[in-house]
Amino acid sequence: MQYSLLSLAVVAGLAVAGSADAAAPTKAAAVNRALSIVGTSPVAMRRAGGDAFAARDVIVDADGTEHVRFHRTFGGLPVIGGDMVVHSRNGKLAGVSQTLRSSARPSLKPTVSADQAIVEAGARFGSHFQGAPNSRLVVYALGASPVLAHEVVFSGVKADQTPTEMHYFVDARSGKLLNQWDEIHVAKPGPGGSTCAGTAATGSGKTLMIGNVAITTTKCSATSYELRDPTRGGGYTTNMAMKTAGLGTVFTDSDNVWGNNLTSNSQTAAADAQYGIATTWDYYKNVHGRNGIANDGVGALSRVHYGRNYANAFWSDACFCMTFGDGDNGASIYPLVSLDVASHEMSHGVMSRTADLIYSGESGGLNEANSDIFGTMVEYYANSAADPADYVIGEELFPNNANMRNAIRWMFKPSLDGVSYDCYVPNIGSDDVHFSSGVANRFFYLLAEGAVVPTGFGAGTWANLTPSSLVCNGNTSITGIGRSAAEKIWYRAITVYMTASTNYAGARAATLSAATDLYGMGSTQYNAVAAAWSAVSVN
């Protein structure tokens, strides 16, 4: 097993527009204004007769600029790649973020049947599927011109215990396979119920990764506590007890002390997961003003002890949950509950409710990098002496890991794993998304820190790093703008400007737009964004 290739996972899903917060009337008015603009601007929207739009998210800036994210259908069929963000102010169009290239639409009469499409997809999935495969007609718009396609879904469990939900897109006229991706984004390439209505309590988490920490739990009675956080949307942690089906059993305790800092106690990994998710919740709320994964104040489920010797982790929209395996309990890899892993997974959930980057091609690499970026920023936010923050992902998972020689990824030099990309190349989208994520990871490091060799863990010696080895264009004069500015630029880019099929060129444009909004065109921050992308060959 190549643990250095672990990447950690997500199932992307569609969020319901609107929320019950106090800003709902303002958001509803913004949606109506945006719909009016859509109706009067067919060319800008690549709109065709038969197109319909559903609002998925609304962001209103302090100056009144409105950004409304829409999903698109044509003739009642979902348009894959037809999503867009309408930017406006005072009811006037300011711009549109989208990847759709044409207002042309296909005939909605298939010549290839759903059964034929299922056979075509099934030949690739194999025979080990669970339940009956399903198919629906969609307009596939990720190419030069939209085509009618069957979206076929096969579900099952891989040999390594990872669940899989493969989506295949089969041309409904030619029978050709157009694209495919797994909605379970695995860690390496290739509601538990409650009757407790108690109050918040402060428990002690004796974690594996960072020692003893305070965690918020629920007090059900004088001698009964649940590992459920009522102050953060009711997020809770369950024990899968090495099973791979179901939602597990909510952890309970009599003294509100969870774990013993060792894998011998099943509560230890649960305390790590609960602490990691709470810290990530606080990061998004306090740094970006986001109230939970879906920005609706609802907490998620964390499942630990999934499967047997399962060295993986993933996010799933189907259960609104994060799932963590035990690895081999420290023989070569610990349970996958380190802070950067937990925040990586929760950030996959945030991505599924914002840009929803498709987990295939260049957009898939950006999706994976997004979770690495925020996993790292959460580490810096936590500022824990027991787990000093760094731009290395998952180094805590490996025992006897001197100088962080073992890790999932090194953001400043992705190719240290032997397979990831340091620099953009034209065919990068044809490779695994865990490898192509390296370009965006390195961009972010350069943006925040500059062309500076990281210190404090020996990378400059064992990896033979120099400033020139951190850039692709020889520009070692890049000066970082700091993590605070960099993380705000990236967050605004994914929430306001990126859409499902944004590629690397689109990411450069999106982050430049975000930098313009936050700091002004031509500002130090704007110029740093441009220079950092150029330094990884995205020009």
Summary of the structure (lengths in Angstrom):
residues: 539
radius of gyration: 22.9
end to end distance: 35.8
largest distance: 66.6
contacts: 1975
relative contact order: 0.10
helix: 32%
strand: 23%
